[in-house]
Amino acid sequence: MQLSKKNILPVLIFSLLALLIPALTWVGSMELKYSFMVLGGIMGAATCVVCLTNYRLGYYIVITVCFTIRLLERMAGAEFPVGVIQDVLLGCTLLGSIFSRRRDELVKVPLLRDPLIIVFTIYGAYLLLQFLNPNAITTGGTRLFTRVYLRNMILVLLSIKMINSMQDLRTFFKYWITMCTLAAVYACIQEWVGLLPFERRYISLYPDKFKTVVLLTGTRVFSFLSDPAVLGIILACCTAIIAPLLTASAKTISAGKKLLLFVALVLQILALGYSGTRTGYVMVPMGLLIFFLANLHNRNTIIGAMVFGLAFLAILFGPFHSNPTIVRVRTAFVGSNSDESLNVRDVNRHRIQPYIYQHPIGGGLMTAGVEGEKYNPGHVLAGFPPDSGYLRTALEQGWIGLILTCLYLYMMLCYAVKNYFRAREQIDKLLLIGVAGALFAGVVGQYAQETTGLFESAIMVYAFAGISIKTKYLLSTNTKAT
């Protein structure tokens, strides 16, 4: 008896279930680490299929996986090839967007004529020239850095493809604020309850992670992200997005939604404090500064600035001397005689300046710091701690690379600010000034830390860059139409 079309699906499901029973038994008999690897492979294959068939969903899946995969690492007790996983998912999503039958991109971006994309392309060409840099010992670090650059550019292109209307922009930031709030909730739980057993076990296995988490003043929380620094940087940027939304009119955002946003903001500020990231503490007022300057005519903005200023002064000069979190926040702004780390950084920067002047194309990619010891052992910069994104760029890419980096960061800010003044709807204006504030906070944070070079924060910066590029053309088209 032949099977009809109606009977095929139940037979397939029954067959898969029959195969699943021995498969689960086999996986259960393996060690925990290998069980995670097998299950991860199955889930990864299914995720790749989803990214290929629905690139819009795949875009959000890529960001979610990149944000939460460190949690799976800690649960499994082993490091995963995170870069490879991200590359595969991004590649599948890109292919899905190219071969998608949906023609929902109503506004096209002239990729060959857009100024910011042209600067990105010139910077990419300069990175390719670094393969010929005679100062580098090997090209391993250059290959890795170029691969990361291509990954970031794919994210820019996918962000351009994803945002087809201002409603898509709002949907993205609903997702972004939700992810950051979940990260803040997890971080607060880690602070209030303590690290979970598998987290303590994981950081004890790796000395470099132990040093960044456990300090004399207490434990720095990291949520489900890679480390406390990434958590602090991302939450600092997200506060620059949430705070402006609280000044919206009742017509734009209802009181109930404002309450949720306020709770999310409080949780994120608490988690930022618990992360112990001094760079993040400085980034918060820098991100809000852009919003305050652009909205001095708004009464709600002035009230919000006064409240923020009073709270800031209370933290800096209030009678709180026993709380280690508040003490660490103060050292980010007023310094501390007992904290010599900032002084050491200044000494290192002055000591290395002659090298920058003598090497206009730098010492080669991935030659400074710990990466230099790994990819270019014996290099004069190997082991030198840059402690700054700009300093690392100047050392490895020379002042030519530093100029190109500053140029595209400046242009990203210009795009974001101009989009704010072009937008008509209040909700769009507040979101876009939040993007400008977040990018400005990241630019300032680059001085003290590699904010745009960290794994998850790079996703944020280049996703915002792609969104700013696409929004420019969306708003231009809407203006012409009216």
N, C-alpha and C positions, 0 to 999 in steps of 0.2 A: 504494500500500500504506500503510495507516494505521499509525502508530506505536502500539505497545502501551505500557502503563504501565512495563513493565520496561525498554523501550528509551529512554524519555524522558530519564532521568538521564544515561546515557552520551552521548547527543546533545548535551545541554546542556553537559556538561563539555568535550566536544570543541569546541563552538562558542565557549565562553569562552576555551579555550586558543588557538584560532585568532585571536580578537580580541586576546588578550594579547600576541602576538608583535609586531604593529605598534605597540601601545600602549607596550610597553617600549622599542622602537626610538625612538619619538617622545620619550619621557621622557629616554632616554639622550642624545639630541641637544641637549637643553636645557642651560642653565647649571645648575651644581650647586645653587644656591639655589632655582631654580624646580623642579628635579627633586625636591628635598625637599618643596616645597610640594605638588606633585601627588601624590607618594606618601603624604605626610601626609594629604591629603584623602581618598584611597582608604582608608587605614588608619583614619582617623577615622570615616568612614561605617560601616565594618564594626564598629568599636568601639561606635558608637551603637546599632547593631542588637543587639549582644550585651547592652548595658546595658538595652535595652528588653525583651529576652526573658528575661534572667536577672539580676534586680537584685542578688542576693547576689554573683554573680561581678562584676557591674558596680561594686559598692561597692569591691571590692579593686582593680579596674582603675582607678577614678577616683584612688585614693590613689597607685597605682603611677605613673600618667601624670603626676600633679602633682609627684611626687618626681623623675622622670627626664626631664621635658620640657626642662629646662635643658641637659642633655647634648646633646639633639638640636639645640637652638639653637646651641650652640658648634660642633657638627659642620657645621651649615648655614652658620654665619657670619652669622646674622641673628636679630633678635629676633622671637619669635612672640607673637600675642595670647593670652598664657597665661590671662588671666582669662576670656576668651570661651570658650576650650577647656574650662576647668574648669566654667563655667556650663552649657555644652551637655551635657557628660557627666553632671554632677549632675542636670540636668533630665531627661535620658533615664532615668537610674537611678531618680529619684523617680517618673516616670510608670510605669516598669516595676514598681515596688513597689506602686503604687496599683492597677494593672490586672492584677497577678499573680493567677493562679488558685489558687496555692498558699495555703492557709490554715494556715501554720505558726507564726503568732504566738499561742502558747498563753496568754501572760500579757499583758494589755492595760495600757497606761499611761494613766491619766486625764489627758489633755493639758490639759484645762481646769481641773484642780484641783491639779496638781502645783506646789508652791511655786517650784521653780527655773524651770520653764517660764513661770510667771506673771511672775517677775522678768524673764526674757528678753523677754517680751511688753511689759512696761512700758518696758523699755529701748528696745525697737524703736519704741514709740509716741513716746518722747522724741526719738529720732533723726528721726522724721517732723516733729516740731515744729521741728527745726533748720532746716527749709526756710524758716521764718518768722523766723529769727535776723537781726535788723537789722544785726549787726556783720559779717556775711559780705558780701563784694562780689558774688560769683556763687554759683549753686547747683550748679555742676559738681562740686565736691568733695563736696558733700552727697549728690548722686546716686550718685557712685562709692562713698562710704562705706556708704550704705544698701544698695547692691547687694552689697557684701562681707558686710554683716551678714546679708542674706537667704541668701547662699551658706553662711555658717556655720550658720544655723538649719536649712537643708536637710540639712547634714551631721549635725547633732544628731538630726534626725528619722530619717534613714537608719540611724544607729547604733542608735537605739532599735528600729527595725524589724529590724535585722540580728541582734541578740543575743536569741535565743529560749531559750537554756539556758546553764548554766555551761560546757558543752562548747564552745559558740560563743565564749564569752569566751576560753577557752584557745586555740582556733583563731586568733582575732584576734591574740593576743599572740605566738603562734608566727610569724605573718606579720610582725608589727611588729618583733620582735627580728631576724628574718632580713633585713628591709629595712635596718634600722639597721646590722647587721653588714656587709652588702654596701657600704653607704655608707662605713663605717669602713675596709674593705679597699681600696676605691678611693682613699680619702684617704691611706692609708699608702703606696700605690703612687706617688701624686703626690709625696709627700714624699721617698721613697727613690729614685725614678727621675727625678722632675721632671715638670713639666706637659707634656702631649703637645703636639705642634706646633699642632694646631687649637685647643687651649685657649689657648696663648700668643698665637696670632693673634687670637683672639676678644677677650681682655681688652685687647689693645693697641688695638682699634678703639673702645673705650668708656672714656674717662678716668675716669669715676666708678667703674667696676669695677676699673680698674687701681690706683686709690688704695687700695681696700679689700683688694686681694690682695698687692700688692708693698709691703713696708715696708723700713726700713733694716736691720732684724734678719733679713730673709729673706722668703720667700714663704709666705703663708697658703694652706692648701689648702681646697678647697670640695667635693671629691668630685663627685657628679652633681647636687648641690643648687644653689640659686641663688647663695649666697655663703658665706664662712667663718662668719659669725655664725649663720646658720640651722643649719649643720652642727654647730657647737658646742652650740647650745641643744638641738637634738634628741638628740644623743648624751649630753648631760648628763642629760636626763630619762630616757633609756633605761637608763643605768647605775643609776638609782634603781629600775628594774624588775628588772634582771638580778641585782644584788647580793643582794636578799632571797632569790631562788630558790636561791642557793648554800648557804643555811642550812637547806634542807629536809632531811628525813630520807631515808634510803636507800630507804625504801618509796615515798616520794612521787616522788623524782627519782633515777634510777640514777646510779652513778658515771660512766658513760660520757657521759650527758647533762650532768652537772655539769661534766665536762671541757670539753665543747663550749661551755657557757655561760661558763666561766672564760676560754677563748680569746676568745670574743666580747667579754667584758668588757675584757680587756687591749687588744684591737684598738680598741675604742671609746674607751678612755681615752687611748691613743696618738694616735688621730685627733683627739680633742678637744684634746690638747696641741698638735698640729700646726696646728689651725685658728686658734690665737692668739686665741680668744674668751675674754677675761677674765671676762665675765659667766658663761659656761659653767663656768669653773673654780670660781666661787663657788656655782653652782647644785648642783654634785655633793654637797658636804657638807650643804647644806640639804635636798636630796632624801633623803639617807640618814638625816638626823636624825629624820624622822618614823618611819622603820622602827626605829631604835634605841630611841626612846622607847616605842614600842608593844610592844617585845619584850625589855625588860630582864630578864625572867624566863627567857629562853632562853639556854642556855650557848653555843650556836653564835653567837648574836647578839653576846654579850659578846666572844667570841674575834675575831669579824669586826671589831667596833668597835676592839679593841686593835690589830689588824693595820693597819686603815685609819689609825688615829691615828698609829702609828709611821711608816708610809709618808708620811703627810702632813707630819709633823715633819721627816722626812729631806729632803723636797723643799724645805721652807721654810728649813731651817737647815743642810743638809748642805753639804759642800765641793764644790758644783757651781756654778761661776761662769762657765764658758765656753759652756754650752749655752743658746742663745737661748730655747728653749721653756721650760726651767725658770726662767730669769730672768723671762720674761713671766708665768708662773704666780705667782711670788713677788710681782710688782708688784700682782697682783689682791688680795692679802691684806695685805701689809706696806707697799705703796707704794714709790715710788722718787723720789728728788730730781730725777732727770733726766727724769721723765715728768710733764709738766704737764697732760695731758689731763684727769685726774680733777679737778684744782684748777679748771680752766676750767669744767667742768661745774657745780661747786658755785657758782662766781661767777655763772654764767648763771641758775641756779635762784633765787638770792636776788634777783637783779636783776629778775626777771619776776614775783615774788610780788605786788606791788601790782596788777598787771593782773588776776590771778586773783581777788583780793578785790573788785575793782570790776566784774567781769563774771560773775555767778552762772550764766549760761547759756553762757558762753564766747564766743570770737570767731568760732565757726562751724567746721564740719567741714572738714578738709583746708586749714587756713589757716596752720599752722605749718610750719617747716622748708622743705625743697625742694618738698614738695607745695604749700605755700602760694604759693611763687613761680610754680608752674605753674598752679594753679587759682584763686588769689586774688592776683594780682600787685598790689602796692601796699598790701596789708594790713599792719597794724602788726606782725603775727606772722610775716609771710612772710620766710623766710630764717633765723628764729630756730631754733637746733638744740635740740630738746627733750631728746634723749639719754635719754629715760625714757618708758615707756609711761604711767605715772601722770601725769607732767608734761604730756605731750601731751593726755591726756584732760582735765586740769584747764584747760589753755589753750583747747582747742577746744570742749569741752562744759561747761565751768564746774564749780563744785564740786558741782552737782546731778548732772551726768553722772559725776563721780568717785565720788560716793556710790553710785550705781547700779552702777557697774563694780565697786567693792570689794564690794558686797553679793552680786552673782552669783558673783564669784570665791570669796568666803567660803563661800557655799552649796555650790559645787562641791566645796570641800575637806570640808565637813561630810558631804556625801553619800558621798564616797570613804572617809572614816574610819569612818563608821557602817557602811558595807558590809563593811569589814574585820572589825568586831566581830560582825556578823550571820552571816558565812560559817562553814561547818562544816568543809569539807575544807581541809587544809593548803595545797594548791596554790592554791586559790581565795583563801585569806587572804593568801598571799604576793603574788599578782598584784594584789589589791585594795589592799594597803598600798603596793605599787609605784606604782599609779595615784595614790594620795594623795601619795606622795613626789614623783612627777613633776609633779603639779599645784602642790604647794607650792614646788617649785624654780622653776616658771614664774612663780608669784606673786612670789617674791623677785626673780627676774631682771627682772621688770617695772620695778623701781626703777632699774636701770642701763641697761636697753635695752627696746625694744618687742618683748618675747618673744612675746606673743600676737597681735601685729599683722603679723608677717612671714608670708609666703605659706605655707610648709610647716609652720611651727610652729603657725599657726592651725588647720591641719588636725588636728594632734595634740591641741591643747587641746579643740576642740569635739567631736572623736571621743571623747575620754575623758569629756567631759561627758555625751554621749548614752549612753555605756556605763554611767556611774555612775548615771544616772537609771533605766535599764532594770534594772540589777542590783539596785537598791533594791527593786523590785517582784518580781523573781524570788526574791530571798531571803525577802521577806515571805510570798510564796505558799508557799515550801518550809517555812517555819517553821510556818505555819498547818496545812499538810498533815500535819506530824509531831505 
